Amino acid sequence: MKFDWHKDRITDETPVTDTYRNTQNVRRFMIEACGPGFRFDQDIMAWVKDGTSKTMGQVAGEWLRRHQP
């Protein structure tokens, strides 16, 4: 059964799969994890889709690392 990025519950442990999509559900998770300043950008999306195994918690952590003052 494929993960539905539109409606399935996303947690820190949710693996990023080859069907990953930037949905409102993903945006809600990332805003909750990273704060209201979260925005998708080309650099983070290239990292997300680079083919290496990662979880949504790792994605949030990487975004925070890249956007810390």
C-alpha positions as CSV (number, residue, x, y, z in Angstrom):
1,M,0.0,0.0,0.0
2,K,1.5,3.4,-1.1
3,F,1.7,6.3,1.3
4,D,-0.9,9.0,0.5
5,W,0.9,12.3,0.9
6,H,-2.4,14.1,0.8
7,K,-4.2,12.4,3.7
8,D,-2.0,9.9,5.6
9,R,-0.6,11.0,9.0
10,I,2.9,12.3,8.6
11,T,5.3,11.8,11.6
12,D,9.0,12.2,12.1
13,E,9.5,8.5,11.2
14,T,7.5,8.7,7.9
15,P,10.0,7.7,5.2
16,V,10.3,9.9,2.1
17,T,9.3,7.6,-0.7
18,D,9.6,7.8,-4.5
19,T,5.9,9.0,-4.5
20,Y,6.7,12.0,-2.3
21,R,4.8,15.2,-3.1
22,N,4.7,18.7,-1.7
23,T,1.1,18.6,-0.4
24,Q,-0.8,20.7,2.0
25,N,-0.4,17.8,4.4
26,V,3.4,17.9,4.1
27,R,3.3,21.7,4.5
28,R,1.3,21.4,7.7
29,F,3.8,18.9,9.1
30,M,6.8,21.0,8.2
31,I,5.3,24.2,9.7
32,E,4.6,22.3,12.9
33,A,8.1,21.0,13.0
34,C,10.0,24.0,11.7
35,G,7.8,27.0,12.7
36,P,5.8,29.5,10.7
37,G,8.8,30.7,8.7
38,F,9.0,27.4,6.9
39,R,9.0,27.6,3.1
40,F,9.9,25.1,0.4
41,D,12.9,26.1,-1.6
42,Q,14.8,24.6,-4.5
43,D,17.9,23.6,-2.4
44,I,15.9,21.7,0.2
45,M,13.8,20.0,-2.5
46,A,16.9,18.9,-4.3
47,W,18.2,17.4,-1.1
48,V,14.8,15.7,-0.4
49,K,14.8,14.1,-3.8
50,D,18.5,13.2,-4.1
51,G,17.7,9.4,-3.9
52,T,19.1,8.8,-0.4
53,S,16.9,7.2,2.3
54,K,15.5,9.8,4.8
55,T,12.6,10.4,7.0
56,M,10.4,13.5,7.3
57,G,12.0,14.2,10.7
58,Q,15.4,14.3,8.9
59,V,13.9,16.7,6.3
60,A,12.6,19.0,9.0
61,G,16.0,18.8,10.8
62,E,17.9,19.6,7.6
63,W,15.6,22.6,6.9
64,L,16.1,23.9,10.4
65,R,19.9,23.5,10.1
66,R,20.0,25.4,6.8
67,H,17.8,28.2,8.1
68,Q,19.2,28.9,11.5
69,P,20.4,32.5,12.0
